[in-house]
């Protein structure tokens, strides 16, 4: 697919949809509680729709496809289904993504899990049982989704769960989101920093008290791509519906970070109004994204196109996403005419300001939805961009291209 624009003007009103992260969590929490609670504004993403289908059909072969969140949450959920036997599997890419830390933590609590092909990876055979809880030791660089998966099943264990880490958890805001949701259901949670540098999360057993209904808040990581558009536009006035300052999502940090890049945010009764206000205040940007990995792609694209030298740190977990996201970003930045360097074993990406932008780049998505959405706003600078697999956006934001069509005022899609 090729997109072109004549003028980089962005305006209109859109609704990026419910948070995928919150949707997936509340679906698992409802299933664990065996509740009938209605859930509104559920994400239309493929990841969430896969989980909805699996929870409804409860098949013997639980195939999550490419849905990483569904794979992790399902592993923990299925381990608690007393007397049920399932094979948890996924796509070929999903079978390459590590699962061992989560599966080990479940086995440590008495879960019955057998590897079918390669140890530490899907597919696995899971026979449900009541887990013991207790103390589980975990590395601090473990995926926050593993931590959230363990946290959501913790109230149903035989004893309280204590997750003990050798240092403070990476991507902690995502785990905090889960703990916040549990706390809202009257499950006691606590955190403790140890003198020797360690960190603990306590989750106490109990019966979650779910509300009568649940409304999923909008997705802040999806909003990040509209902030990129605002920053790269000549003129932008864009309304994003239903966003509020009161949010569980750590990625809401995006609006304050973009203040220094010339984009203002005003919270209104309808949501947020974002505007291009001025040129960026900085010529160099250094930030540790350990807690905000989903914000890396939009910042990797917007900074060099604003002629800002960038050093993006804390990228260790990005190699295990839908693609090796650091390498994929570097390759596609080069397509734009932007030079970058991967340093410190993939933990750091240094990016130079663009000198001459390629007028007709081809973006290779490698099955990664965030790559397609991060590079799409670059068309406001280059005038033309092609994507090899544009439908990858369905994984998290199925209406992305239609929203682009309605807001990029001179956009043409071929």
N, C-alpha and C positions, 0 to 999 in steps of 0.2 A: 504494500500500500504506500502511496506517495501523498504527502500533504504539502500544500503551498499556501503562502499568504502574500498579499501585496502591501498591506499596511499592518503594523503591529499594534493594533488597537484591540483591547479586550474589555468587554462589558457584558452585563446581563445578570441573571439570577439562576442559580443552580442548587441542586441538593445532591451532594456526593454519596448520600446513603449512610446506613447505619454502620457502626464500627464492626469490622470483621473480628477483631480481637475480643470485644465484649460479647458479640453474638455467639461466638464459639464457646466462650466460657459459660454464658447463661444457659445455653442448650445442654451442656454437660451437667451443670448444677441442677437443672430441672429434671433431667433424666435420673440422676443419682437419687434425688428426693422423691422420684415417682409421682411428680406433681402434674397437674393439668393447667398450670399457670399460662395464660396467653402472653406471647412475646410480640411486641410491635416494633416496626422499623428494623426488622432483621436484615442483615447484610444480604445482598443479592449475589455476592461473590460465589464463584465455583466452590471454593474451600468450604464455605458455610453450607451451601446447598448439598454438597456431598455428605456433610455431617448430619444434616437434617434427614436425608434419605436413609442413612445407615441406622440412625437412632430409631427411626420409624419402622424399618423393615427388619432390623436385627438379623442379618443374614449369617449363615455359618462362615462364609468367606467374607471378611470385612475389608473390602478393597477401597483404600482412600485415594487412589490415583496419585496425583501430584501434591495433594494437600498435606503439607508438613504439620500444620497445627492439628489437623484432624488425626493424623497418625499418632502424635504424641499424647493428645488428650484421650484418644480411643484406647491406647495401650493401658493407661491407668484405669480407665472406666471398665474395660473388659476384664481386667484382673480382679474386679470386685463383684462380678456377676456370678454369684455363688451357683455352682452346678452347671454353668453353661460352658461350652467349648467353642472357640472361634479360631480361625486363622486370620491374623492381621497381616495384610500385604498392601502393595502399592505399585506405582509405575516403576520403570527401570531406574529413573533418577531418584525416586523415593527410596529404593533399595540401596542406593549408594550413600544415603544420608545417615550419619551415626545415630544409633538409638541406645547404645550400650549403657551410658550412665543412668538413663531412666530405667531401663530394664533391670539393671543390677540393683537399683534402689527398690524396685518392686519385689524382686526375688529375695532381697534382704528382709523384707516384711512378710515373706511366706508365699509370694505369688508363684503360681505354677506356670512357667514359661519355658518353651522348648524352641530352640533355633531350628529352622528347616533347611536353610542354605548356609549362610555365613554368620559366624558368631558376632553379635553386636549390631546386626542389621536385620531389617525385614527380609522375608516373611518369618513370622513366629506363630507358634501354636500357644494359645492362652486358655487355661482352664480357671474359671472364676472361683474365688474363695474369699472369706473375710480376712483382711490383712491385719498384721499385728500392730502396726504403728511402731512406736519406740524411736530410738536414735538411728538416724541414717547419715552417714558421712558422705559429703559431696564436694567436688572441686568447685572453686569459685567461678571458673570460666564456663560452667555448665550452662546450656541453653535455658533461658528464663522460662521457656515453654515446658521444659522438663519439671522445673520447680512448681509451676502453676498446675501441671497435671497431678503432681503428688499432693499439692495443697488441697485441690478440690475433692480428692477422695479421702483426705485425712480425717474428717469428722466421723467417718463410718468405720474407722479402725477399732481394734480392741483396746488400744491405749493411745494417749496423745502422741502426735508426731513431732519429733525434734529434728530438723534438718540442720546439720552442722557443716559449715564451710571453712576452708583454710584462710579465706580473706573475704572482704565484702563482695557480694554477688555482682557480676556483670549484668547489664540490662535490667537492673533492679526495678525501674519503674513499671515494667511489665509484670513482675512478680507482685509489686505493691498493688497493682490494679486488681489482681486476683484476691489478695488479702483484704483489700477494701470491699470487694463484693461479698466475700465471706463474712466480714464484720457487719455489713448491712443486713445479713441474714442471721445475726446474733451468734455467730461462731467466734469464739475468742481466739485471737491471734496476737503474737508478740514477737519482737525482735530484740536481740541482745548482741552487743559488740563485746568481744572478749579481750582481755588484757594483752594476750599474745598476738593479737591481730586477727583472730578468727571472728566468725559471725554465725549467729544461730537464728533460725525461725522456728517458733513454736506454734502449732495449731492443735487446738484442744478438741477432743471428741464431743459430739453433741448432735442434736437434731436441728438442721438448718430450718429457719422459719422464713419461707419465701413470701414475697408480697403477693397481692391478689393479681397483679399484672406487672409487666416489666417493659419499659420503653428503652430501646437501645439508642444511645447517643450517637451523633455523627462521628465519622472517622477523621481524626486529625492527620494521620499519615496521608490520606487521600487529599486533604486540604493543602498539603505541602506543595503539590504540583501546580496548584493555582497561585500560590505565592511566587513560585518560579516564574510563571507567566506574567504576573504583575511586575516583578522586578525587571524582566527582559522587554516589557512592552514600552511603546512610546507613551501610551495613555491607558490607564486601567481604572475601572470602577466596577467592582464585582461583589455581588451579594451571595454568601453561602448560608443556606438556611439551617436553623435549629442548633447552631453552635452556641455554647455558653462558656463562661469563665469557670464554672463549677464542673470539673471534669475529672474522670479517673485516669485519663490517658496522659502519659508522660510526653508524648509527641506534641502536645499542645504548646510545648516550648517553641515550636516553629514560629509562632507569631511574634514572639519577642526577639528571636534571632534575626528575623527579617526586618525589624525596625532599623537595624544598622545598614541594611541593604536597600533602603529607600522605599520600603513598603509599610504603610500604616494599617492598623487594625482598629476598628471601632465595633464594640459589641452593641447590638440593637435588639429590639423586641423580637425581630425575625431571626437573628443569627449574628453573622459578622459581615461588616462591609470593609473590603480591603481595597486600598488605593495605591497607585504609584504616586509618590509624593516628591521625591528628590533623587539626586544621584547618591550612590553609596557613600558612607562616611569613612570607609576604610579602604586601604589598598592591599592589606594582608589579613588573612583569616586563619586562625588556628583554633581547633576545637577537638575535644575528646568525645567521640560518639559512642563510647562503650555502653552507655545507658540508652542510646537512641539510634540503633543500627538502621532502622527503616528510613531515617532522615538522610543517610549518607548519599544515596543516588541523586536526590534533588539538589543537594548542596554541591556535589561533585560537578554537576552540569552548570548551575547558575553562576558559581563564583568565577571560573575562567572567562565566561562570556561577559561578565561585568568588569573584566580586566583586573580581577583581584587574585593575587597569589594565594594559594590555599595549601594548608597542611591538615589533612583529616586523619585523626588518630583514633585508636581503639576499635580497629576493624577486624579483630580476630575472628569473630563469629560469622563474618560475611562470606567466608569461603564455603560455608555449609548451607547456604540459602538455595533458592531454586537454581541458581548458577553459582559459580565462584564469583561472587559479585564484584570483588576488587579487580580481578582480571578482566571481567566483562566491561566494567566501567572504563578501565584504562584503554582497552581495545576500541571502544566506541568513541571515547574522547579523541583518540587519534583520527577517527573517521571525520570528526568535526574540524580537525586541524589543531587540536589542543594536545600539548606534550605533557606527560605525567610520568611519575616514577613510583613504583611499588617498593617500599622499604620495610625493614625490620620484620622479615618473614611474613609479609602481607598484612602487618598490623597498621601500617601507615601508607597513605597515598598523598604524594606531593603533586600539585597541579600548577602549571604555569598559566599566566593570563594568555588568552588567545591573541595571536598576532594577525593571522589571515584566516578567516573561517572558510571552510570548504562549503561551496554553494550548493552541493547536491550529495550529502552524505547518505550512506546506507547503514542503518542501525541493525545490528544482529542481536536479537533479544535472548537467545539461548534459553527459551522457555521461561523467562523471568519478567513478570508483569511490571515490576518497579523500574526496570530498565527502559521499557517502552514508554511508560508514563513520565519518567524523568527527562528523557530526551525530546519528547514531543514539543515542549515549549521552546526548544532551541530553534524551531522554525521561525519564530518571531525575529530572530537575528539572521539566520541563513536564508530564509525565504522559501526553502524547499528541503524536505527530508523524506527518506523512504525507510520503511520498516519491513523486515523479512517476514515476521509473524505477528501482525498487529493484534490478533485475537487473544494473545497472552494476557491482555488486560482483564479478561473475563475472570481470572483467578481472584481478583479482589475488587474490581471496579468495572462491571460490564457496560455501564453507560458512559464510559470515559470519552470515547470518540464522538458520541452524540453531544455530550456537554461541550466538547471542543468546538464542534460545528456551530453550536448556538451562541458561543461567547467570543471566539476569534472571528472578528467581523468580516474579514475578507478570505476566510479559509476555504480551500477547495480540497476535497478528498477524492483520490482516484484509486 
